[in-house]
Amino acid sequence: MASESLRIVQITPGAGKMYCGACLRDNALVAALRRLGHAASMTPLYLPLTLDEENQSAGEPLFYGGINVYLEQHSALFRHAPDWLRHLLARPGLLKWAAGPATCTRPENLGPITMSMLLGEEGNQARELEELLGWLRQEKPDVVCLSNVLLIGMARRLRSELRVPVLCCFQGEDWFLDALPDRAREQAWQIVAQRAADADLFIAPSRYFAGLMQKRLQLPKERVRVVFNGIKLDGFAESRNRQAASKGGHPPVLGYFARMCREKGLENLVEAFLLLKQRDRVKGLKLRVGGSCGPADQPLVEALRGRLAAAGAGGDAEFLPNLSRAAKLDFLASLSVFSVPATYNEAFGLYVIEAMAAGVPVVQPDHCAFPELIEATGGGVLCPSGSVSALAGAIEALLLDPARARALGEAGSQAVAGKFNVETMATQTAALCAEAIRSFSNS
């Protein structure tokens, strides 16, 4: 079965105008599955996808339109609205407008709607699920893949009505569930654990996160498999070349590329940068911050700009939100050392292997998935988590030892090319899909 062409439907929530690591990962996966000869498609939910590569969901209908989902949660009357009105409210142009400054995706504000979505056919958005099912019946997939466990409420109906296996990815959802209001948090975890029985297999991006979610959901070990995230390597060789050519005569640059939020440790990195500027052992050090920045993140960014300015380092720091793929590659090529000192249980850290692919050595905290990635690649160093001084010290040590930094960068780029490319991810995912199809047929 693994060598046969499979009809794989990947269901992925969109993040509107923001870049989303899970969206980028799913989009790259579907493209690679197609190159392997599989009939893979990508079905977007909630909001249109913002991507830095060719959109694999182009031409596909969007389901669970964000406006409809919101109104169905808050209005019993709207749950009986005519189809023409719901379809009007799900038009891409309107959803793009709705994904503007008023968009709120912080978990502390989304308890009730999260609970409803987890309940699937029993929730307020049951009509959306039936519409999705109607379309999937026409598509006749061999297997359906859910982007994350927050979609697990769909699995029961998808599996029973389509008579195909359902796979579900883990992509760091624990931090979202843990950030829900107290009562909703406990209930949400209970529902996820119950509904987990409706999925055939779970795919985790690291051994660390596989173990964490297996324990929290009380899953048998054989139902959780590990497939490392992979990236499309096109353009990274050129980025490495630019990065190597820029050495000499240019000031060193400390870089960050991830969502500009507290969970990713951006505040800690700024404080480490200011500590390094105060020590002044690394002459002319600059800070470049890139990545996704949505409405909820802007207050933090403005506060950090103010902190840098007050310390006299505002002119040495640059914030570059929501870059295109080409601009991201240029950004990575400009860096000397990279760090995203995430403070939460990071399931993987796609940004780490992107930096390594560009030949940039990384400094990461010694918790969650980071030790696993550093061990697998040799592309960076670890420092004690939660310590700004330790973070600054590890960054400083690399900046003062260019030969070691260069060796780490080269090791990382080679390891990513061999172990963390999108083709490997797609091949392993297709094999798990085939395994699930065989098991489902024999059940």
C-alpha positions as CSV (number, residue, x, y, z in Angstrom):
1,M,0.0,0.0,0.0
2,A,2.9,2.4,0.8
3,S,3.9,2.4,-2.9
4,E,0.4,3.0,-4.2
5,S,-1.2,6.4,-4.8
6,L,-3.3,7.4,-1.8
7,R,-6.1,9.9,-1.7
8,I,-5.1,12.0,1.4
9,V,-7.1,14.9,2.7
10,Q,-5.3,17.2,5.0
11,I,-7.6,19.5,7.1
12,T,-5.8,22.6,8.3
13,P,-7.1,25.7,10.2
14,G,-6.1,29.0,8.6
15,A,-4.7,31.9,10.6
16,G,-5.9,34.7,8.4
17,K,-3.3,37.4,7.8
18,M,-0.7,35.8,10.2
19,Y,1.9,33.2,9.2
20,C,1.4,30.0,11.2
21,G,4.0,27.3,11.7
22,A,1.5,24.5,11.5
23,C,0.0,25.9,8.3
24,L,3.5,26.2,6.7
25,R,4.3,22.6,7.8
26,D,1.0,21.2,6.4
27,N,1.3,23.1,3.1
28,A,4.8,21.8,2.6
29,L,3.7,18.3,3.5
30,V,0.8,18.3,0.9
31,A,3.1,19.6,-1.8
32,A,5.7,16.8,-1.1
33,L,3.0,14.1,-1.0
34,R,1.9,15.3,-4.4
35,R,5.5,15.0,-5.7
36,L,5.5,11.5,-4.4
37,G,2.5,10.7,-6.6
38,H,-0.3,10.8,-4.0
39,A,-3.6,12.5,-4.6
40,A,-3.2,14.8,-1.6
41,S,-5.4,17.8,-1.0
42,M,-5.5,20.5,1.6
43,T,-8.8,21.7,3.1
44,P,-8.7,25.0,5.0
45,L,-10.9,25.9,8.0
46,Y,-11.9,29.1,9.7
47,L,-9.8,31.7,7.8
48,P,-7.8,31.8,4.6
49,L,-4.2,30.5,4.8
50,T,-1.3,32.9,4.7
51,L,1.8,31.0,3.4
52,D,5.3,31.7,2.2
53,E,5.2,28.9,-0.5
54,E,2.7,28.0,-3.2
55,N,-0.7,27.5,-1.6
56,Q,-1.7,23.9,-1.9
57,S,-5.3,24.7,-0.9
58,A,-5.9,27.0,-3.9
59,G,-9.2,26.2,-5.5
60,E,-10.4,24.2,-2.4
61,P,-13.5,25.3,-0.6
62,L,-13.1,26.7,3.0
63,F,-15.2,25.2,5.7
64,Y,-16.1,26.3,9.2
65,G,-15.9,29.9,8.1
66,G,-14.7,31.9,11.1
67,I,-17.7,34.3,11.1
68,N,-20.2,31.5,10.9
69,V,-18.4,29.6,13.7
70,Y,-18.5,32.6,15.9
71,L,-22.2,33.4,15.2
72,E,-23.2,29.8,15.7
73,Q,-21.6,29.9,19.1
74,H,-23.3,33.0,20.3
75,S,-26.7,32.8,18.5
76,A,-29.1,29.9,18.6
77,L,-31.1,31.7,15.9
78,F,-28.1,31.8,13.5
79,R,-27.7,28.0,13.8
80,H,-30.8,27.9,11.6
81,A,-29.7,30.6,9.2
82,P,-30.3,29.9,5.5
83,D,-27.4,28.4,3.5
84,W,-27.1,31.4,1.2
85,L,-26.4,33.7,4.2
86,R,-23.8,31.3,5.7
87,H,-22.1,30.9,2.3
88,L,-22.0,34.7,1.9
89,L,-20.4,35.1,5.3
90,A,-17.8,32.4,4.3
91,R,-16.5,34.3,1.2
92,P,-12.7,34.6,1.3
93,G,-12.7,38.4,0.9
94,L,-15.0,38.9,3.9
95,L,-13.0,36.4,6.0
96,K,-9.8,38.2,5.1
97,W,-11.4,41.5,6.3
98,A,-12.6,39.7,9.5
99,A,-9.0,38.5,10.1
100,G,-7.9,42.1,10.7
101,P,-7.2,44.0,13.9
102,A,-10.2,42.7,15.8
103,T,-9.2,39.1,15.5
104,C,-8.6,37.4,18.8
105,T,-7.0,34.0,19.1
106,R,-5.8,34.1,22.7
107,P,-7.0,31.0,24.6
108,E,-8.1,32.8,27.7
109,N,-10.9,34.4,25.5
110,L,-11.9,31.2,23.7
111,G,-13.1,28.7,26.4
112,P,-16.7,28.2,25.3
113,I,-16.1,28.1,21.6
114,T,-13.1,25.7,22.1
115,M,-15.4,23.4,24.1
116,S,-18.0,23.5,21.4
117,M,-15.6,22.6,18.6
118,L,-14.2,19.7,20.6
119,L,-17.7,18.3,21.0
120,G,-18.0,17.9,17.2
121,E,-21.4,16.7,16.2
122,E,-22.7,17.6,19.7
123,G,-21.4,21.2,19.5
124,N,-22.9,24.4,18.2
125,Q,-21.0,24.1,14.9
126,A,-22.5,20.7,14.0
127,R,-24.0,22.1,10.8
128,E,-20.5,23.0,9.7
129,L,-19.3,19.5,10.2
130,E,-22.2,18.1,8.1
131,E,-21.3,20.5,5.3
132,L,-17.7,19.3,5.4
133,L,-18.8,15.7,5.4
134,G,-21.0,16.3,2.3
135,W,-18.0,17.6,0.4
136,L,-15.7,14.8,1.6
137,R,-18.1,12.2,0.4
138,Q,-17.6,13.5,-3.1
139,E,-13.8,13.5,-2.7
140,K,-13.8,9.9,-1.5
141,P,-10.5,10.0,0.4
142,D,-8.6,6.9,1.5
143,V,-7.6,8.7,4.7
144,V,-8.2,12.0,6.5
145,C,-5.5,13.8,8.4
146,L,-6.3,16.4,11.0
147,S,-3.7,19.2,11.5
148,N,-4.0,19.2,15.3
149,V,-5.8,17.7,18.3
150,L,-8.1,20.7,18.6
151,L,-10.0,19.3,15.6
152,I,-10.5,15.9,17.3
153,G,-14.2,16.6,17.6
154,M,-14.6,15.9,13.9
155,A,-13.0,12.5,14.0
156,R,-16.0,10.4,15.1
157,R,-18.3,11.5,12.3
158,L,-15.5,11.6,9.7
159,R,-14.5,8.0,10.5
160,S,-18.0,6.5,10.7
161,E,-19.6,8.3,7.7
162,L,-16.6,8.2,5.3
163,R,-15.5,4.7,6.5
164,V,-11.9,5.7,6.3
165,P,-9.2,6.0,9.0
166,V,-8.5,9.4,10.6
167,L,-5.0,10.5,11.6
168,C,-4.4,13.4,13.9
169,C,-1.2,15.4,14.4
170,F,0.1,16.9,17.6
171,Q,1.4,20.4,17.0
172,G,1.9,21.9,20.5
173,E,-1.8,22.2,21.4
174,D,-1.1,21.6,25.2
175,W,-0.1,25.3,25.8
176,F,-3.4,26.5,24.2
177,L,-5.5,24.0,26.3
178,D,-3.6,24.8,29.5
179,A,-4.2,28.6,28.9
180,L,-8.0,28.2,28.9
181,P,-9.9,29.5,31.9
182,D,-9.8,27.1,34.8
183,R,-13.1,25.3,34.4
184,A,-12.9,25.1,30.6
185,R,-9.3,23.8,30.8
186,E,-10.2,20.8,32.9
187,Q,-13.3,20.0,30.8
188,A,-11.4,20.5,27.5
189,W,-8.7,18.0,28.4
190,Q,-11.3,15.5,29.5
191,I,-13.1,15.8,26.1
192,V,-9.9,15.6,24.1
193,A,-9.0,12.4,26.0
194,Q,-12.4,10.9,25.4
195,R,-12.5,11.9,21.7
196,A,-8.9,10.6,21.2
197,A,-10.5,7.2,20.9
198,D,-12.0,8.3,17.6
199,A,-8.7,8.7,15.8
200,D,-6.7,5.8,14.4
201,L,-3.2,7.2,14.8
202,F,-1.5,10.2,16.2
203,I,1.6,11.8,14.7
204,A,4.0,13.7,17.0
205,P,6.8,15.9,15.7
206,S,9.3,14.8,18.4
207,R,9.8,12.0,20.9
208,Y,9.5,14.5,23.6
209,F,6.0,15.7,22.6
210,A,4.9,12.1,21.8
211,G,5.6,11.1,25.4
212,L,4.0,14.2,26.8
213,M,0.7,13.9,24.9
214,Q,0.6,10.1,25.3
215,K,0.7,10.6,29.1
216,R,-1.8,13.5,29.2
217,L,-4.3,11.7,27.0
218,Q,-3.6,8.2,28.4
219,L,-2.9,6.8,24.9
220,P,-1.4,3.4,24.2
221,K,2.2,3.8,23.0
222,E,1.5,2.1,19.7
223,R,-1.1,4.8,18.7
224,V,1.4,7.6,18.8
225,R,4.2,7.7,16.2
226,V,7.0,10.2,15.7
227,V,7.6,12.0,12.3
228,F,10.0,14.9,12.5
229,N,8.9,18.0,10.9
230,G,10.6,18.8,7.6
231,I,11.2,21.8,5.5
232,K,11.5,22.6,1.8
233,L,15.2,23.2,1.3
234,D,15.0,25.3,-1.9
235,G,16.8,28.6,-1.4
236,F,18.6,27.6,1.8
237,A,21.9,26.8,0.1
238,E,21.9,30.3,-1.4
239,S,21.1,31.7,2.1
240,R,24.1,29.8,3.5
241,N,26.3,31.2,0.8
242,R,25.2,34.7,1.5
243,Q,25.6,34.2,5.2
244,A,29.2,32.9,4.8
245,A,30.1,35.7,2.3
246,S,28.8,38.4,4.8
247,K,31.4,37.6,7.4
248,G,34.2,40.1,7.9
249,G,33.6,43.8,8.2
250,H,30.0,43.5,9.3
251,P,28.7,43.7,12.8
252,P,27.5,40.5,14.4
253,V,23.8,39.9,14.4
254,L,21.7,38.0,17.0
255,G,18.5,36.8,15.4
256,Y,15.0,35.6,16.3
257,F,12.4,34.3,13.9
258,A,9.1,33.1,15.4
259,R,5.8,34.5,16.5
260,M,6.5,37.7,18.4
261,C,5.0,36.6,21.7
262,R,5.9,36.0,25.3
263,E,5.6,32.2,25.0
264,K,8.4,32.1,22.5
265,G,10.7,33.9,24.9
266,L,11.1,37.2,23.0
267,E,11.3,39.3,26.2
268,N,14.1,37.1,27.5
269,L,16.0,37.4,24.3
270,V,15.7,41.2,24.3
271,E,17.0,41.2,27.9
272,A,19.9,38.9,27.0
273,F,20.7,41.3,24.1
274,L,20.7,44.3,26.4
275,L,23.0,42.4,28.8
276,L,25.4,41.7,26.0
277,K,25.3,45.4,25.0
278,Q,26.1,46.4,28.6
279,R,29.0,44.0,28.7
280,D,30.3,45.2,25.3
281,R,32.6,42.3,24.7
282,V,30.9,41.7,21.4
283,K,31.5,45.0,19.6
284,G,28.7,46.4,17.4
285,L,26.1,43.7,18.2
286,K,22.8,44.0,16.4
287,L,19.4,42.4,17.1
288,R,17.0,41.4,14.3
289,V,13.6,40.1,15.2
290,G,11.4,38.5,12.5
291,G,8.3,36.3,12.4
292,S,4.6,36.4,12.7
293,C,3.0,39.4,14.5
294,G,-0.7,39.6,14.9
295,P,-2.9,42.1,16.7
296,A,-2.5,40.3,20.0
297,D,1.3,40.5,19.7
298,Q,1.6,44.2,18.9
299,P,1.4,45.5,22.5
300,L,4.4,43.4,23.5
301,V,6.4,44.5,20.4
302,E,5.8,48.1,21.2
303,A,6.7,47.6,24.8
304,L,10.0,45.9,23.8
305,R,10.7,48.7,21.4
306,G,10.3,51.1,24.3
307,R,12.6,49.0,26.5
308,L,15.3,49.0,23.9
309,A,15.0,52.7,23.3
310,A,15.2,53.5,27.0
311,A,18.4,51.4,27.3
312,G,19.9,53.3,24.4
313,A,19.8,50.3,22.0
314,G,16.8,51.2,19.9
315,G,19.0,51.9,16.9
316,D,20.7,48.5,17.2
317,A,17.4,46.5,17.0
318,E,15.1,45.8,14.1
319,F,11.6,44.2,14.1
320,L,10.5,42.7,10.8
321,P,7.0,41.1,11.0
322,N,5.3,38.8,8.6
323,L,8.1,38.3,6.0
324,S,7.7,36.5,2.7
325,R,9.8,33.3,2.1
326,A,12.3,35.2,0.1
327,A,12.6,37.9,2.7
328,K,12.9,35.2,5.4
329,L,15.8,33.6,3.6
330,D,17.5,37.0,3.3
331,F,16.8,37.6,7.0
332,L,18.4,34.3,8.0
333,A,21.4,34.9,5.8
334,S,22.1,38.1,7.8
335,L,22.5,36.4,11.2
336,S,25.5,35.3,13.2
337,V,23.6,33.4,15.9
338,F,20.0,32.5,16.3
339,S,17.8,31.9,19.4
340,V,14.2,31.6,20.2
341,P,14.2,30.8,24.0
342,A,10.7,29.5,24.2
343,T,9.3,29.3,27.7
344,Y,6.5,26.8,27.1
345,N,6.5,23.1,26.1
346,E,7.6,23.6,22.5
347,A,6.6,20.5,20.6
348,F,9.3,20.9,17.9
349,G,10.4,24.4,16.8
350,L,10.4,24.6,13.0
351,Y,12.3,27.9,13.3
352,V,15.3,26.0,14.7
353,I,15.8,23.8,11.7
354,E,15.2,26.7,9.3
355,A,18.0,28.6,11.0
356,M,20.2,25.5,10.8
357,A,19.4,25.0,7.2
358,A,20.7,28.5,6.5
359,G,23.9,27.6,8.3
360,V,23.2,29.7,11.4
361,P,24.2,28.1,14.8
362,V,21.5,28.2,17.4
363,V,21.3,28.7,21.2
364,Q,18.2,27.1,22.8
365,P,17.0,26.4,26.3
366,D,17.6,22.9,27.6
367,H,14.0,21.8,27.8
368,C,11.1,20.4,25.7
369,A,12.1,19.3,22.2
370,F,15.2,21.4,21.9
371,P,17.7,18.9,23.4
372,E,16.3,16.3,21.0
373,L,16.9,18.7,18.0
374,I,20.4,19.7,19.1
375,E,21.4,16.0,19.7
376,A,20.1,15.0,16.2
377,T,21.8,17.8,14.4
378,G,24.8,19.1,16.3
379,G,23.8,22.5,15.1
380,G,23.9,24.5,18.3
381,V,24.2,24.6,22.0
382,L,21.9,24.4,25.0
383,C,21.6,26.7,28.0
384,P,19.7,26.5,31.3
385,S,16.1,27.4,30.6
386,G,14.6,30.5,32.2
387,S,18.0,32.2,32.9
388,V,18.6,35.4,31.0
389,S,22.3,35.5,32.1
390,A,22.9,31.9,31.0
391,L,21.3,32.7,27.6
392,A,23.4,35.8,27.2
393,G,26.5,33.8,28.2
394,A,25.9,31.0,25.6
395,I,25.2,33.5,22.8
396,E,28.3,35.5,23.8
397,A,30.5,32.4,23.8
398,L,29.5,31.6,20.2
399,L,29.9,35.2,19.0
400,L,33.4,35.3,20.4
401,D,34.4,32.0,18.9
402,P,33.6,32.3,15.1
403,A,35.3,29.0,14.3
404,R,33.1,27.1,16.6
405,A,30.0,28.9,15.4
406,R,30.9,28.1,11.8
407,A,31.4,24.4,12.6
408,L,28.0,24.2,14.4
409,G,26.4,26.0,11.5
410,E,27.8,23.6,9.0
411,A,26.9,20.5,11.1
412,G,23.3,21.8,11.5
413,S,22.8,22.5,7.8
414,Q,24.1,19.0,6.8
415,A,21.8,17.3,9.4
416,V,18.7,19.2,8.3
417,A,19.4,18.3,4.7
418,G,19.6,14.6,5.7
419,K,17.0,14.2,8.4
420,F,14.6,17.2,8.4
421,N,13.7,17.7,4.8
422,V,10.1,17.7,3.7
423,E,10.5,14.6,1.4
424,T,11.4,12.5,4.4
425,M,8.5,13.8,6.4
426,A,6.1,13.1,3.5
427,T,7.4,9.6,2.9
428,Q,7.0,8.7,6.6
429,T,3.6,10.3,6.8
430,A,2.4,8.4,3.7
431,A,3.7,5.1,5.2
432,L,1.6,5.8,8.4
433,C,-1.4,6.6,6.2
434,A,-1.0,3.3,4.4
435,E,-0.6,1.4,7.7
436,A,-3.8,3.0,9.1
437,I,-5.7,2.1,5.9
438,R,-4.6,-1.6,6.2
439,S,-5.6,-1.7,9.9
440,F,-8.9,0.0,9.2
441,S,-9.7,-2.5,6.4
442,N,-8.9,-5.5,8.7
443,S,-10.9,-4.2,11.6
